[in-house]
């Protein structure tokens, strides 16, 4: 004797099995990322030598700017040529005592007579 509802279960399984045969399934695809190799960078010894020699000559021939150049570059608000070294030099120049232009004593006969008046 069959249980009631068992034939319905078998019929349901048969329909599902037939439907699964017509269903489009997606198979799992193992995707491998493309292998990228780092670019080989080789240094050029001639380029390194030229860079070091030109840096040496640039350092040897570099002249410090004069006081008038520093004033011109740093006093103008629109100028972009002033750097920290120039500002430091300008501050040092401002702190130096300036010598008077005429250091010779003033001499006149009237002053000499007034000071050395012998009565």
C-alpha positions as CSV (number, residue, x, y, z in Angstrom):
1,X,0.0,0.0,0.0
2,X,1.3,3.4,-0.9
3,X,1.2,6.3,1.2
4,X,-1.0,9.2,0.2
5,X,1.1,12.0,-1.4
6,X,4.1,9.8,-2.3
7,X,3.1,9.7,-6.0
8,X,2.8,13.5,-6.0
9,X,6.4,13.7,-4.6
10,X,7.7,11.4,-7.3
11,X,5.9,13.4,-10.0
12,X,7.4,16.6,-8.6
13,X,10.9,15.1,-8.6
14,X,10.5,13.9,-12.2
15,X,9.3,17.3,-13.4
16,X,12.3,19.0,-11.6
17,X,14.8,16.6,-13.2
18,X,13.4,17.2,-16.7
19,X,13.4,21.0,-16.1
20,X,17.0,20.8,-14.9
21,X,18.0,19.2,-18.2
22,X,16.8,22.2,-20.2
23,X,18.2,24.8,-17.8
24,X,21.3,26.6,-18.9
25,X,23.9,26.2,-16.2
26,X,27.1,28.1,-15.7
27,X,30.2,26.1,-15.1
28,X,32.7,27.7,-12.7
29,X,35.6,29.1,-14.6
30,X,38.9,29.5,-12.8
31,X,40.2,32.8,-14.1
32,X,43.9,33.4,-13.7
33,X,45.0,37.0,-13.6
34,X,47.6,37.8,-16.3
35,X,51.1,37.8,-15.0
36,X,52.8,41.1,-15.4
37,X,56.5,41.4,-15.0
38,X,58.2,44.4,-13.6
39,X,60.0,46.4,-16.2
40,X,63.8,45.9,-16.1
41,X,65.4,49.2,-15.5
42,X,69.1,49.3,-16.3
43,X,71.1,52.3,-15.3
44,X,73.3,54.0,-17.7
45,X,76.8,54.5,-16.2
46,X,77.6,57.3,-18.7
47,X,74.4,59.2,-17.8
48,X,75.4,58.9,-14.1
49,X,78.9,60.1,-14.8
50,X,77.6,63.1,-16.8
51,X,75.1,64.0,-14.1
52,X,77.8,64.0,-11.4
53,X,80.3,66.0,-13.4
54,X,77.7,68.6,-14.3
55,X,76.6,68.9,-10.7
56,X,80.3,69.4,-9.7
57,X,80.8,72.2,-12.3
58,X,77.5,73.8,-11.3
59,X,78.5,73.9,-7.7
60,X,82.0,75.2,-8.6
61,X,80.8,78.0,-10.8
62,X,77.8,79.2,-8.7
63,X,78.3,82.8,-7.6
64,X,76.4,84.2,-4.7
65,X,74.1,87.1,-5.7
66,X,75.3,90.6,-5.0
67,X,73.7,92.9,-2.4
68,X,72.0,94.9,-5.2
69,X,70.6,91.7,-6.8
70,X,69.3,90.5,-3.4
71,X,67.6,93.9,-2.9
72,X,66.1,93.8,-6.3
73,X,64.8,90.2,-5.9
74,X,63.6,90.4,-2.3
75,X,62.2,93.9,-2.0
76,X,59.8,93.6,-5.0
77,X,56.5,91.9,-3.9
78,X,55.9,90.5,-7.4
79,X,59.3,88.9,-7.6
80,X,59.6,85.1,-7.3
81,X,63.4,85.0,-7.4
82,X,64.1,85.5,-3.7
83,X,64.9,82.4,-1.7
84,X,65.8,81.7,2.0
85,X,69.5,82.1,1.5
86,X,69.0,85.6,0.0
87,X,66.8,86.6,2.9
88,X,69.4,85.5,5.4
89,X,72.1,87.4,3.5
90,X,69.9,90.5,3.4
91,X,69.4,90.3,7.2
92,X,73.1,89.9,7.8
93,X,73.8,92.9,5.6
94,X,71.3,95.0,7.4
95,X,72.9,94.1,10.8
96,X,76.4,95.1,9.7
97,X,77.3,98.6,10.8
98,X,78.0,100.8,7.9
99,X,81.1,102.9,7.8
100,X,80.6,106.6,7.3
101,X,81.6,107.8,3.9
102,X,83.8,110.7,5.0
103,X,86.0,109.7,8.0
104,X,88.4,112.6,7.7
105,X,88.2,115.1,10.6
106,X,86.7,118.5,9.8
107,X,89.3,121.1,10.3
108,X,89.0,124.8,10.1
109,X,91.2,127.7,11.3
110,X,88.3,129.3,13.2
111,X,87.7,126.2,15.3
112,X,91.4,125.8,16.0
113,X,91.5,129.4,17.2
114,X,88.5,129.0,19.4
115,X,89.8,125.9,21.1
116,X,93.4,126.8,21.5
117,X,92.8,130.4,22.5
118,X,95.7,131.5,24.6
119,X,95.3,134.8,26.4
